[in-house]
Protein backbone atom coordinates (compact mmCIF):
# COMPACT_ATOMS: atom_id res chain seq x y z
CA UNK A 1 0.00 0.00 0.00
CA UNK A 2 2.73 2.35 0.99
CA UNK A 3 4.73 1.72 -2.28
CA UNK A 4 1.70 2.51 -4.39
CA UNK A 5 1.12 5.83 -2.58
CA UNK A 6 4.74 6.91 -3.08
CA UNK A 7 4.41 6.34 -6.79
CA UNK A 8 1.29 8.45 -6.90
CA UNK A 9 2.93 11.36 -5.12
CA UNK A 10 5.93 11.23 -7.36
CA UNK A 11 3.60 11.29 -10.39
CA UNK A 12 1.83 14.51 -9.14
CA UNK A 13 5.14 16.26 -8.57
CA UNK A 14 6.25 15.34 -12.04
CA UNK A 15 3.06 16.78 -13.52
CA UNK A 16 3.46 20.05 -11.62
CA UNK A 17 7.02 20.39 -12.85
CA UNK A 18 5.94 19.94 -16.45
CA UNK A 19 3.29 22.65 -16.12
CA UNK A 20 5.82 25.04 -14.63
CA UNK A 21 8.25 24.37 -17.45
CA UNK A 22 5.60 25.07 -20.09
CA UNK A 23 4.65 28.41 -18.47
CA UNK A 24 8.29 29.45 -18.24
CA UNK A 25 8.78 28.67 -21.94
CA UNK A 26 5.82 30.81 -22.93
CA UNK A 27 7.10 33.75 -20.88
CA UNK A 28 10.58 33.51 -22.42
CA UNK A 29 9.11 33.35 -25.93
CA UNK A 30 7.07 36.49 -25.30
CA UNK A 31 10.09 38.39 -24.01
CA UNK A 32 12.09 37.38 -27.07
CA UNK A 33 9.36 38.66 -29.39
CA UNK A 34 9.17 41.96 -27.52
CA UNK A 35 12.92 42.42 -27.80
CA UNK A 36 12.72 42.03 -31.61
CA UNK A 37 9.76 44.56 -32.05
CA UNK A 38 10.92 48.17 -31.32
CA UNK A 39 7.37 49.49 -31.16
CA UNK A 40 6.63 47.28 -28.21
CA UNK A 41 9.70 48.36 -26.25
CA UNK A 42 8.55 49.72 -22.92
CA UNK A 43 8.95 53.45 -22.29
CA UNK A 44 11.18 54.68 -19.47
CA UNK A 45 8.16 55.15 -17.28
CA UNK A 46 7.05 51.50 -17.79
CA UNK A 47 9.26 48.91 -16.01
CA UNK A 48 9.84 45.55 -17.68
CA UNK A 49 8.46 42.39 -16.01
CA UNK A 50 10.69 40.53 -13.63
CA UNK A 51 14.21 41.74 -13.11
CA UNK A 52 14.67 43.38 -16.57
CA UNK A 53 14.89 46.87 -15.03
CA UNK A 54 17.60 45.92 -12.53
CA UNK A 55 19.62 43.98 -15.12
CA UNK A 56 20.33 47.17 -17.23
CA UNK A 57 23.09 48.44 -14.90
CA UNK A 58 20.57 50.51 -12.95
CA UNK A 59 19.85 52.85 -15.96
CA UNK A 60 16.56 53.34 -17.76
CA UNK A 61 16.54 53.24 -21.57
CA UNK A 62 14.81 56.15 -23.44
CA UNK A 63 13.61 56.32 -27.05
CA UNK A 64 15.31 58.74 -29.44
CA UNK A 65 12.87 61.42 -30.73
CA UNK A 66 11.70 60.74 -34.28
CA UNK A 67 12.62 62.97 -37.16
CA UNK A 68 10.24 65.68 -38.39
CA UNK A 69 6.94 64.03 -39.13
CA UNK A 70 6.96 61.82 -36.04
CA UNK A 71 5.90 58.24 -35.74
CA UNK A 72 2.99 56.82 -37.69
CA UNK A 73 0.82 55.92 -34.70
CA UNK A 74 -1.67 57.96 -32.76
CA UNK A 75 0.94 59.86 -30.74
CA UNK A 76 1.40 62.52 -33.43
CA UNK A 77 4.46 64.56 -34.53
CA UNK A 78 6.86 66.15 -32.12
CA UNK A 79 6.79 69.96 -31.82
CA UNK A 80 10.31 71.18 -32.50
CA UNK A 81 10.75 74.74 -31.16
CA UNK A 82 12.32 77.34 -33.46
CA UNK A 83 15.62 78.91 -32.67
CA UNK A 84 15.56 82.40 -31.23
CA UNK A 85 17.08 83.81 -34.41
CA UNK A 86 14.29 82.37 -36.61
CA UNK A 87 11.37 84.07 -34.77
CA UNK A 88 9.46 86.78 -36.73
CA UNK A 89 9.87 90.28 -35.30
CA UNK A 90 6.83 91.63 -33.42
CA UNK A 91 4.69 94.30 -35.20
CA UNK A 92 5.65 97.89 -34.39
CA UNK A 93 3.46 99.66 -31.83
CA UNK A 94 0.87 102.16 -33.21
CA UNK A 95 2.18 105.65 -33.61
CA UNK A 96 0.43 108.07 -31.26
CA UNK A 97 0.40 111.65 -32.59
CA UNK A 98 2.04 114.11 -30.35
CA UNK A 99 -0.37 116.40 -28.57
CA UNK A 100 0.20 120.04 -29.36
CA UNK A 101 -0.11 122.23 -26.35
CA UNK A 102 -3.17 124.45 -26.47
CA UNK A 103 -4.91 122.51 -29.25
CA UNK A 104 -8.41 121.21 -28.29
CA UNK A 105 -9.30 117.53 -28.65
CA UNK A 106 -12.09 118.03 -31.21
CA UNK A 107 -12.48 118.79 -34.90
CA UNK A 108 -13.83 122.00 -36.37
CA UNK A 109 -16.25 122.35 -39.31
CA UNK A 110 -16.24 125.69 -41.08
CA UNK A 111 -19.22 126.68 -43.22
CA UNK A 112 -18.33 129.21 -45.90
CA UNK A 113 -21.40 131.42 -46.47
CA UNK A 114 -22.98 131.42 -49.92
CA UNK A 115 -25.40 134.15 -50.95
CA UNK A 116 -28.01 133.37 -53.62
CA UNK A 117 -29.50 136.25 -55.59
CA UNK A 118 -32.32 135.87 -58.12
CA UNK A 119 -32.36 138.67 -60.70
CA UNK A 120 -35.12 139.66 -63.11
CA UNK A 121 -34.00 141.62 -66.16
CA UNK A 122 -36.86 142.97 -68.24
CA UNK A 123 -37.66 145.80 -70.57
CA UNK A 124 -39.80 148.69 -69.47
CA UNK A 125 -42.80 146.83 -70.89
CA UNK A 126 -42.07 143.75 -68.77
CA UNK A 127 -40.48 141.56 -71.45
CA UNK A 128 -37.77 139.18 -70.27
CA UNK A 129 -34.29 139.97 -71.61
CA UNK A 130 -32.69 136.64 -72.60
CA UNK A 131 -29.14 135.72 -73.53
CA UNK A 132 -27.28 137.43 -70.69
CA UNK A 133 -24.05 135.82 -69.47
CA UNK A 134 -22.22 135.70 -66.19
CA UNK A 135 -19.94 138.57 -67.26
CA UNK A 136 -22.98 140.81 -67.74
CA UNK A 137 -23.67 140.95 -64.00
CA UNK A 138 -22.01 142.79 -61.16
CA UNK A 139 -22.93 142.40 -57.50
CA UNK A 140 -22.04 144.96 -54.86
CA UNK A 141 -22.39 144.12 -51.17
CA UNK A 142 -22.26 147.27 -49.05
CA UNK A 143 -20.54 148.90 -52.03
CA UNK A 144 -17.83 146.21 -52.33
CA UNK A 145 -17.70 144.24 -55.63
CA UNK A 146 -18.15 140.48 -55.24
CA UNK A 147 -16.99 137.56 -57.37
CA UNK A 148 -19.87 135.55 -58.84
CA UNK A 149 -19.23 131.82 -58.39
CA UNK A 150 -22.47 130.29 -59.74
CA UNK A 151 -24.66 131.42 -62.62
CA UNK A 152 -27.71 129.87 -64.26
CA UNK A 153 -30.97 130.75 -65.97
CA UNK A 154 -33.97 129.29 -64.16
CA UNK A 155 -37.18 128.23 -65.82
CA UNK A 156 -38.91 125.97 -63.34
CA UNK A 157 -42.32 125.40 -61.72
CA UNK A 158 -43.24 127.80 -58.97
CA UNK A 159 -44.19 127.33 -55.33
CA UNK A 160 -46.46 130.15 -54.21
CA UNK A 161 -49.07 131.23 -51.68
CA UNK A 162 -52.05 133.22 -52.89
CA UNK A 163 -52.83 135.51 -49.93
CA UNK A 164 -56.06 137.45 -50.53
CA UNK A 165 -57.70 140.14 -48.46
CA UNK A 166 -61.39 139.29 -47.95
CA UNK A 167 -63.19 141.28 -45.27
CA UNK A 168 -66.42 143.19 -44.73
CA UNK A 169 -65.00 146.40 -46.12
CA UNK A 170 -66.20 147.51 -49.53
CA UNK A 171 -68.06 145.46 -52.09
CA UNK A 172 -65.87 146.68 -54.93
CA UNK A 173 -62.73 145.76 -53.02
CA UNK A 174 -63.98 142.21 -52.45
CA UNK A 175 -65.03 141.70 -56.06
CA UNK A 176 -61.72 142.94 -57.43
CA UNK A 177 -59.76 140.82 -54.97
CA UNK A 178 -61.63 137.72 -56.12
CA UNK A 179 -61.19 138.65 -59.77
CA UNK A 180 -57.45 139.06 -59.30
CA UNK A 181 -57.24 135.73 -57.44
CA UNK A 182 -59.07 133.85 -60.20
CA UNK A 183 -56.83 135.48 -62.81
CA UNK A 184 -53.73 134.28 -60.97
CA UNK A 185 -55.01 130.69 -60.81
CA UNK A 186 -55.76 130.84 -64.55
CA UNK A 187 -52.11 131.72 -65.24
CA UNK A 188 -50.72 128.66 -63.45
CA UNK A 189 -49.20 125.63 -65.15
CA UNK A 190 -49.69 121.98 -64.29
CA UNK A 191 -46.44 121.57 -62.35
CA UNK A 192 -46.95 124.62 -60.10
CA UNK A 193 -47.64 124.21 -56.39
CA UNK A 194 -49.99 126.79 -54.85
CA UNK A 195 -51.70 127.24 -51.48
CA UNK A 196 -54.75 129.50 -51.14
CA UNK A 197 -55.23 131.66 -48.05
CA UNK A 198 -57.30 134.68 -47.11
CA UNK A 199 -57.22 137.06 -44.18
CA UNK A 200 -59.45 139.46 -42.31
CA UNK A 201 -58.89 139.61 -38.56
CA UNK A 202 -56.53 136.65 -38.90
CA UNK A 203 -55.25 134.41 -41.70
CA UNK A 204 -57.27 131.39 -42.85
CA UNK A 205 -55.87 128.56 -44.97
CA UNK A 206 -58.43 127.43 -47.55
CA UNK A 207 -56.32 124.79 -49.29
CA UNK A 208 -52.78 123.61 -48.68
CA UNK A 209 -50.20 123.29 -51.46
CA UNK A 210 -51.71 121.54 -54.44
CA UNK A 211 -51.33 121.24 -58.19
CA UNK A 212 -55.06 120.85 -58.73
CA UNK A 213 -56.59 123.98 -60.22
CA UNK A 214 -60.09 122.78 -59.41
CA UNK A 215 -59.17 122.64 -55.73
CA UNK A 216 -57.93 126.25 -55.96
CA UNK A 217 -61.12 127.38 -57.69
CA UNK A 218 -63.16 125.57 -55.07
CA UNK A 219 -61.28 127.34 -52.30
CA UNK A 220 -61.94 130.75 -53.82
CA UNK A 221 -65.62 129.85 -54.31
CA UNK A 222 -65.92 129.55 -50.52
CA UNK A 223 -65.35 133.30 -50.20
CA UNK A 224 -68.99 134.37 -50.29
CA UNK A 225 -69.86 136.24 -47.10
CA UNK A 226 -67.10 138.15 -45.26
CA UNK A 227 -66.90 137.91 -41.50
CA UNK A 228 -64.96 140.83 -40.05
CA UNK A 229 -64.11 144.33 -41.21
CA UNK A 230 -60.53 144.32 -39.90
CA UNK A 231 -57.76 143.73 -42.41
CA UNK A 232 -54.77 142.73 -40.32
CA UNK A 233 -52.24 142.60 -43.13
CA UNK A 234 -49.09 142.52 -41.01
CA UNK A 235 -50.27 139.62 -38.87
CA UNK A 236 -51.32 137.59 -41.92
CA UNK A 237 -48.13 138.27 -43.89
CA UNK A 238 -45.92 137.51 -40.89
CA UNK A 239 -47.71 134.20 -40.32
CA UNK A 240 -47.35 133.25 -43.99
CA UNK A 241 -43.64 134.03 -44.02
CA UNK A 242 -43.20 131.97 -40.87
CA UNK A 243 -44.90 128.98 -42.49
CA UNK A 244 -42.92 129.28 -45.73
CA UNK A 245 -39.68 129.27 -43.77
CA UNK A 246 -40.14 125.52 -43.25
CA UNK A 247 -40.27 124.84 -47.01
CA UNK A 248 -37.05 124.36 -48.96
CA UNK A 249 -36.37 126.20 -52.19
CA UNK A 250 -37.62 129.38 -53.77
CA UNK A 251 -41.11 130.57 -52.74
CA UNK A 252 -43.45 133.39 -53.74
CA UNK A 253 -46.32 135.26 -52.12
CA UNK A 254 -48.98 136.75 -54.38
CA UNK A 255 -50.50 139.35 -52.06
CA UNK A 256 -53.89 140.64 -53.24
CA UNK A 257 -54.74 143.53 -50.91
CA UNK A 258 -55.78 147.13 -50.49
CA UNK A 259 -52.58 147.62 -48.53
CA UNK A 260 -54.39 148.93 -45.45
CA UNK A 261 -53.68 147.39 -42.05
CA UNK A 262 -56.35 148.23 -39.49
CA UNK A 263 -55.78 146.24 -36.33
CA UNK A 264 -52.63 144.07 -36.42
CA UNK A 265 -50.78 143.22 -33.24
CA UNK A 266 -47.50 143.59 -35.12
CA UNK A 267 -46.04 146.91 -36.19
CA UNK A 268 -44.51 147.88 -39.51
CA UNK A 269 -41.02 147.78 -37.98
CA UNK A 270 -41.56 144.19 -36.83
CA UNK A 271 -42.85 143.29 -40.27
CA UNK A 272 -39.79 144.75 -42.00
CA UNK A 273 -37.47 142.98 -39.56
CA UNK A 274 -39.20 139.68 -40.36
CA UNK A 275 -38.78 140.24 -44.10
CA UNK A 276 -35.08 141.00 -43.65
CA UNK A 277 -34.59 137.72 -41.79
CA UNK A 278 -36.51 135.71 -44.40
CA UNK A 279 -34.69 134.17 -47.33
CA UNK A 280 -35.84 132.61 -50.61
CA UNK A 281 -39.25 134.38 -50.53
CA UNK A 282 -40.33 136.98 -53.08
CA UNK A 283 -43.48 139.07 -52.58
CA UNK A 284 -45.62 140.32 -55.47
CA UNK A 285 -48.30 142.70 -54.09
CA UNK A 286 -51.40 143.37 -56.20
CA UNK A 287 -53.35 146.45 -55.16
CA UNK A 288 -57.16 146.46 -55.47
CA UNK A 289 -59.74 149.25 -55.19
CA UNK A 290 -57.98 151.86 -57.26
CA UNK A 291 -61.18 152.99 -59.01
CA UNK A 292 -63.01 153.52 -55.71
CA UNK A 293 -60.03 155.35 -54.29
CA UNK A 294 -59.95 157.75 -57.22
CA UNK A 295 -63.66 158.40 -56.87
CA UNK A 296 -63.18 159.10 -53.18
CA UNK A 297 -60.44 161.58 -53.99
CA UNK A 298 -63.12 163.58 -55.80
CA UNK A 299 -65.85 162.97 -53.20
CA UNK A 300 -64.04 162.80 -49.85
CA UNK A 301 -67.17 163.50 -47.76
CA UNK A 302 -68.92 160.42 -49.13
CA UNK A 303 -66.02 158.07 -48.41
CA UNK A 304 -65.66 158.28 -44.65
CA UNK A 305 -65.41 154.75 -43.37
CA UNK A 306 -65.58 153.27 -46.84
CA UNK A 307 -63.23 150.51 -45.70
CA UNK A 308 -66.18 148.98 -43.88
CA UNK A 309 -68.33 149.21 -40.75
CA UNK A 310 -67.37 152.80 -39.99
CA UNK A 311 -63.61 152.19 -39.80
CA UNK A 312 -62.04 155.59 -40.58
CA UNK A 313 -59.71 154.91 -43.51
CA UNK A 314 -58.76 157.85 -45.69
CA UNK A 315 -56.53 158.80 -48.57
CA UNK A 316 -53.33 158.84 -46.51
CA UNK A 317 -53.95 155.30 -45.29
CA UNK A 318 -54.10 153.98 -48.84
CA UNK A 319 -51.03 155.94 -49.92
CA UNK A 320 -49.17 154.55 -46.94
CA UNK A 321 -50.35 151.07 -47.89
CA UNK A 322 -49.04 151.57 -51.44
CA UNK A 323 -45.61 152.56 -50.13
CA UNK A 324 -45.53 149.54 -47.82
CA UNK A 325 -46.32 147.20 -50.70
CA UNK A 326 -43.55 148.73 -52.80
CA UNK A 327 -41.18 148.28 -49.87
CA UNK A 328 -42.12 144.62 -49.35
CA UNK A 329 -41.60 143.93 -53.06
CA UNK A 330 -38.27 145.76 -53.30
CA UNK A 331 -36.85 144.07 -50.21
CA UNK A 332 -37.61 140.59 -51.58
CA UNK A 333 -36.88 141.12 -55.28
CA UNK A 334 -40.50 141.36 -56.45
CA UNK A 335 -42.72 144.02 -57.98
CA UNK A 336 -45.79 145.84 -56.79
CA UNK A 337 -48.68 146.21 -59.25
CA UNK A 338 -51.50 148.77 -59.15
CA UNK A 339 -54.10 147.82 -61.78
CA UNK A 340 -56.99 150.19 -62.35
CA UNK A 341 -59.28 148.01 -64.42
CA UNK A 342 -60.31 144.39 -64.43
CA UNK A 343 -59.08 144.00 -68.01
CA UNK A 344 -55.50 144.58 -66.86
CA UNK A 345 -55.42 141.50 -64.63
CA UNK A 346 -54.73 138.77 -67.23
CA UNK A 347 -51.74 140.63 -68.69
CA UNK A 348 -50.57 141.58 -65.22
CA UNK A 349 -50.45 137.99 -63.98
CA UNK A 350 -48.92 136.95 -67.27
CA UNK A 351 -46.06 139.32 -66.47
CA UNK A 352 -45.75 137.93 -62.97
CA UNK A 353 -45.71 134.37 -64.28
CA UNK A 354 -43.02 135.28 -66.79
CA UNK A 355 -40.96 137.07 -64.15
CA UNK A 356 -41.14 134.13 -61.80
CA UNK A 357 -40.31 131.50 -64.41
CA UNK A 358 -37.52 133.38 -66.18
CA UNK A 359 -34.84 134.59 -63.82
CA UNK A 360 -31.09 134.73 -63.61
CA UNK A 361 -29.78 132.95 -60.53
CA UNK A 362 -26.48 134.24 -59.15
CA UNK A 363 -24.45 133.10 -56.16
CA UNK A 364 -21.28 134.34 -54.52
CA UNK A 365 -19.15 133.92 -51.42
CA UNK A 366 -19.14 137.30 -49.67
CA UNK A 367 -15.78 138.94 -49.03
CA UNK A 368 -17.08 139.81 -45.57
CA UNK A 369 -17.38 136.34 -44.04
CA UNK A 370 -18.53 137.50 -40.60
CA UNK A 371 -21.94 136.10 -39.64
CA UNK A 372 -22.64 138.91 -37.20
CA UNK A 373 -26.37 139.33 -37.85
CA UNK A 374 -25.97 142.61 -39.72
CA UNK A 375 -28.05 143.54 -42.74
CA UNK A 376 -25.94 143.74 -45.91
CA UNK A 377 -27.16 145.99 -48.74
CA UNK A 378 -27.06 144.48 -52.22
CA UNK A 379 -26.96 146.12 -55.62
CA UNK A 380 -27.03 144.20 -58.90
CA UNK A 381 -25.91 145.85 -62.12
CA UNK A 382 -26.16 144.66 -65.71
CA UNK A 383 -23.24 145.77 -67.86
CA UNK A 384 -21.64 145.01 -71.18
CA UNK A 385 -18.69 142.56 -71.29
CA UNK A 386 -16.26 145.52 -71.44
CA UNK A 387 -17.79 147.01 -68.30
CA UNK A 388 -19.76 149.74 -70.04
CA UNK A 389 -23.55 150.14 -70.13
CA UNK A 390 -25.47 147.28 -71.74
CA UNK A 391 -27.48 148.27 -74.80
CA UNK A 392 -30.66 146.32 -75.57
CA UNK A 393 -32.54 146.72 -78.84
CA UNK A 394 -36.09 145.80 -79.75
CA UNK A 395 -37.17 144.10 -82.98
CA UNK A 396 -37.01 147.42 -84.82
CA UNK A 397 -33.44 148.07 -83.69
CA UNK A 398 -34.34 150.83 -81.25
CA UNK A 399 -32.69 151.09 -77.89
CA UNK A 400 -34.92 150.10 -74.98
CA UNK A 401 -34.40 150.67 -71.31
CA UNK A 402 -34.07 147.70 -69.04
CA UNK A 403 -35.04 147.16 -65.44
CA UNK A 404 -33.02 145.06 -63.03
CA UNK A 405 -35.01 143.69 -60.11
CA UNK A 406 -33.28 141.92 -57.20
CA UNK A 407 -33.61 141.87 -53.46
CA UNK A 408 -32.22 144.86 -51.55
CA UNK A 409 -30.11 142.84 -49.13
CA UNK A 410 -29.86 139.98 -46.69
CA UNK A 411 -29.09 139.33 -43.04
CA UNK A 412 -25.72 137.64 -42.42
CA UNK A 413 -26.44 135.11 -39.72
CA UNK A 414 -25.85 131.48 -38.85
CA UNK A 415 -28.38 129.04 -40.29
CA UNK A 416 -29.37 125.63 -38.89
CA UNK A 417 -29.78 122.85 -41.50
Secondary structure, 3 states (H helix, E strand, C coil): CHHHHHHHHHHHHHHHHHHHHHHHHHHHHHHHHHHHCHHHCCCCCCCCCCCCCCCCCCCCCCCCCCCCCCCCCCCCCCCCCCCHHHCCCCCCCCCCCCCCCCCCCCCCCCCCCCEEEEEEEEECCCCECCCCCHHHEEEEECCEEECEEEEEEECCCCEEEEEEECCCCCHHHHHHHHHHHHHHHHCCCCCCEEEEEEECCCEEEEEEEECCHHHHHHHHHCCCCCCCCCCCHHHHHHHHHHHHCCCCCCEEEEEEECCCCCCCCCCHHHHHHHHHHCCCEEEEEEECCHHHHHHHHHCHHHCCCCCCCCCCCCHHHHHHHHHHHHHHHHHHCCCCECCCCHHHHHHHHHHHHHHHHCEEEEEECCCCCCCCCCEEEEEEEEECCCCCECCEECCCCCEECEEEECCCEEECCCCCC
